[in-house]
């Protein structure tokens, strides 16, 4: 017996639906900060840093090339968090944890 053919669903729609149904969509959206990092912090900071991970509780881990930059970025953390969290609808990043790149 022939099957009733329904129109194909684009993979992007299927993935978006799966993420939403599984409750992972907010976590994936929060992790998009890693991809957006150069735009959020600018080229100079992006050049000396490497965003690595966003935890479930909103901590962003970022590798930094030198101690001097780590100190400077720690002083800038509030303004960086404000830029990162300016996008509406995304779960907030609560804190940035700076780690020296080796």
LUMLUM-145087 format. One record per residue: z negated, y negated, x of N, C-alpha, C, O in turn. Coordinates in steps of 0.02 Angstrom, whole numbers, plus 50000, padded with zeros to 5 digits. Each point is the difference from the previous one (the first is absolute). Example, Ala and Ser with C-alpha at 12.3 -4.5 7.8 and 13.67 -1.06 7.14 Angstrom:
2
496105028450660500004994149955500004994050045499675000150052/500694994649930499974994150042499634994549961499924994550025/
This chain:
102
500005005850042500004994249958500004993850045499584999550045/500874995849944500044994150043499404995349990499744999249945/500054998050111499454995249998500244993249976500574998150011/498974998449956500154993249980499924995550062499464999750029/501074997149990499974995950062499764993049984500274996549957/499205001650078499754993249994500224996250062500135002950052/499904990549942500224996250058499525000850059499395000549991/500884999550068499605000750061499554993850009500204994449985/499215006850038499524994650015500054998350074499975004550042/500104989149974500014998250071499355002150034499474999749970/500585002550092499415002450037499464994650006499415001549999/500814992250007499514994650005499584999549936499404998750003/500925002249940499634999849936499535006049994499434999349977/500805006550044499585006049997499404999350046499445001949981/500664995550078499454999050048499504994849974499405001150003/500864993449971499564994749972499585002949943499404998649996/500915005349961499645003149944499475004950025499445000049974/500735004050075499525004850028499404996450030499425001849988/500714992950052499464996350032499544996949948499395000050008/500904997449939499604996949947499575005249964499414999049989/500905006649993499645005349964499445003150042499485002049974/500634998350092499505003150044499464995050022499515002050032/500594991649952499514994950020500084997750072499574996550026/500985005350006500124998250070500374993450007500044997450056/500214999849891500424994050005499624994150029500294996250040/499085002849942499624994450026499875000950075500024995250038/499855011049983499885001350072500634998850041499984997350055/500595004949918500634998950035500154992550004500244997550051/499624998949894500124992850000499564996650051500234995550036/499145006549969499544997050049500265001450071499974995650043/500285010349968500245001850067500644996350018500204999950059/500134997049893500604996150015499864994250047500464997150029/498905001149978499804994850048500255001850070500194995650038/499825010849978500225002250066500744998050011500184997650054/500235003449896500714998250006500094992549999500454997450034/499144999049930500064992849993499654996150057500054993950003/499605009650040499594996950051500354994350038499724994550004/500885006550024500324994550038500114993849958499934994450025/500245006449911500104994249956499334996649983499974993949993/499515010050002499354997349981499664996250057499674994949988/500415007550073499634997150056500444995850046499734996350042/500915004249953500464996250043500185004050062499675004950017/500874992950017500275003850057499535000450060499995005250035/499634989649979499575000050059499455005249994499885003950046/499784996249897499475004949989500295007049992499725004950025/500844995649940500325006649991500195003150067499995006150007/500194989750041500215002550066499425003350039500125004550040/499274993349947499435002650038499555004749959499475002050022/500764999749918499605004349957500425005749971500614999850001/499045005349974500325005749969499575002349941499485003250011/500724995249927499605002449944500075007649996500545002750008/498905000749979500015007350004499845003649935500335004949983/499174992749981499745003949944499624995549952499684995250021/500385006449914499594996749950499595005449966500285004949974/499064994450026499575005049970499954998949924500194994749975/499555010249991499914999649927499544994349980500074997249945/499465001050098499544994749982500234993150026499614995350001/501025004250020500304993550015499894997450071500004993950010/499925010550038499944997850069500665001250035500275005649999/499994989250031500645000350037499845000750074499664995750029/500575009650002499915001050072500624997450036500565001849984/499324993950066500554996950037499865000750074499474998150024/501025004650013499955000450072500204993350031500464996749976/499205001350077500124993650034500105001450074499655004250029/500824992350003500185001350069499474997850052499945003350051/499694991449936499514997650050499344998149967499974998749940/499515001150101499344997849975500034992749978499694998149950/500674997850087500044992949983500304999149930499744996149960/500805007450027500304999649933499535002849947499974997449944/499675007850072499545003049952499474994949980499824999449941/499924996950108499504994849986500304994549956499704997949951/500894999850067500344994849962500135002249928499884996249953/500365009950038500165002549934499375001049958500014999049939/499455003050092499375000849964499784993349971499744999749944/500384994950093499844993349975500464997849943499824995949959/500785006950040500504998349948499975004649940500394999249953/499175005750047500015005249949499994997349928500385002449958/499214992750028499964997349932500684997249977500215001449944/500124994850099500644997249980500545005449994500444999649957/499535005450087500485005549995499895003949935500495001949967/498884999450016499865003549937500254996049940500255002949952/499684990650050500244995849946500755000649992500255000549944/500114999650111500745000849997500185006949973500445000649957/499235004450069500145006949979499875001049926500395003249965/499064994050011499795001049931500294995049951499815000049941/500634995750082500304994949956500475003149948500104997149947/500185008650068500465003249953499615002949941499565004350010/500614993549931499655002449939500185007249985500555002350013/498965001149959500115006849977499855005350051499945005949982/500004992350081499865005050051499255000650008499644995049997/500115011150013499305000950015499844996250065500395000350047/499054996249955499874995850059499825003950062499715005549998/500464991550058499765002350065499334996450009499984993849998/499495009850012499344997050005499814997950071499624995250009/500655008350039499804998850069500555002450047500385004549984/499664992450074500465002350052499585002550058499544996550023/500615009449999499645002850058500495000050059500525003349998/499304993050053500434999150059499825005450052499415001250014/501105001950014499915005350050500464998550060500574998149991/499175002950067500404998950061500525005650007499835005949997/500804992250011500535004950012499945002650071499864996250046/500235010249963499965002950067500665003150018500065002750055/
